Amino acid sequence: MLKKILVANRGEIAARILRACREMNIATVAVYSEADRGALFTTLATEAYCIGAAPAKQSYLNSDAILTVAAHTGCDGLHPGFGFLSEDAAFVREVEAMGISFIGPKAQTIADMGDKDKARSLMRKSGVSTVPGSDGVLQSVDDAQKCAEQIGYPVLLKARSGGGGRGMRVVRTSEELKPAYEQASAEALAAFGDGSLYLEKLIENPRHVEVQILADSYGNLVHLGERECSLQRNHQKVLEEAPAASLTQEQADLIRSDALKAACACDYINAGTVEFIVDADGKHYFIEMNTRIQVEHPVTEMITSVNIVREQIRIASGLSLGFSQKDINISGHAIECRINAENPEQDFRPCPGKVEYLHLPSGYGVRVDTVLHPGYVVSPYYDSMIAKIIVHGRTRNEAICRMRRALEETVLSGIDTNLTLLYLLMYAPEYLANRIDTGFIQRNLQQLLKPLGNKVEL
């Protein structure tokens, strides 16, 4: 078992990892920026060190500072959490070169799956369902034009590197292609240092479904079911559920099977997520693989009782999975709401500031992942997500009712948040009927933000 782990992250995910380590009797090292001095997650670690100024490039993206602390404190493991350096293959190679166990997949796997074009090619060869599109990276606008005419409009231009919706453009006509190509390429170059694009057939109004997998270094591989992640805004998830109640058992079996094929194709080790879109006919298509822990991993933990972070650490320690696929029992339904410091009525303007008062929900079937407390200052330098509320119920309806109650109990003053929008979603007729897709929030935002009026009961 690893003896001492450095957590190269901040906020709620750092706290989540540090708590898992404490339960496993593993010493920990937290690193923090000047903006996070005294933050709750730093107090949960055995040791904590400041690694730079508030901007992420000077702290949480400062690989030299992080690795210096890891070496100085004698760490034999490093957990990256999500975001920041978690999917930086060059950083992972540095960690591996120091003889420190990276708690995640190998650097080459991260590089292969981070190259979206290479990943798609690998999936096709492995028999995983993929969206029709360009055969490799586009060489020019003319190349894109020929491919689009071949597969038919509308199409989607996507950056080869990175994610989060950057370097992505929907193109509906040939006239739109050239400016969209130039804009997407420039955006991808600025964000990822790589302006390369590829092209796919646009699947209109899809659902977003992903499968959690775990694999050890002895060839043992399992899935932990799938998650419904269709409620998004600007390609960023807002609410997640598990399992995906929209799928039939046959569809769920097929998508889970393809996720396992994907993991085998890239010799995956540790925890990972295989992401798919699902069209109106229920056919799924591979879109990418996230080679890290996901924000929404708690919903999977709630329905399987598998502690994913604990399993990550065990795998990185060289241990085998202590269970097989037949041991995975999916029970009930879980929902996660992401609480963000933003104002939905002002185009989701970020709202950093000081938390004046805070009351978090609790009770049967409720979990809250956060480092918030009264007096906590939400920094403008990092992501706006400040908490996650997760609930579990025997059925989807019971989970919805429990989430309503949990959101009603949540009181947070001093900064603006998206709490009201999340609460209104819990009463939206289309959501209750599970008639949602990735464009649902954007299409219905104005309606969702209207006064609640008559509630729709289950």
ZIHUQUI-V175855 format. One record per helix or strand of 2 or more residues. SS is the DSSP state (H for helix, E for strand). FROM is the first residue (numbers start at 1). LEN is the number of residues. If there is no record, write none. Layout:
SS_FROM_LEN, SS_FROM_LEN
This chain:
E_4_4, H_11_13, E_27_7, H_34_3, H_40_4, E_47_6, H_56_3, H_63_10, E_77_3, H_89_9, E_101_2, H_107_8, H_116_10, H_141_11, E_155_5, E_169_3, H_174_19, E_197_5, E_207_9, E_221_13, E_236_7, H_249_17, E_270_9, E_284_7, H_297_8, H_308_9, H_325_3, E_333_8, E_342_2, H_344_3, E_349_2, E_353_2, E_357_3, E_366_5, E_377_2, E_385_9, H_396_14, E_411_3, H_419_7, H_429_4, H_440_9
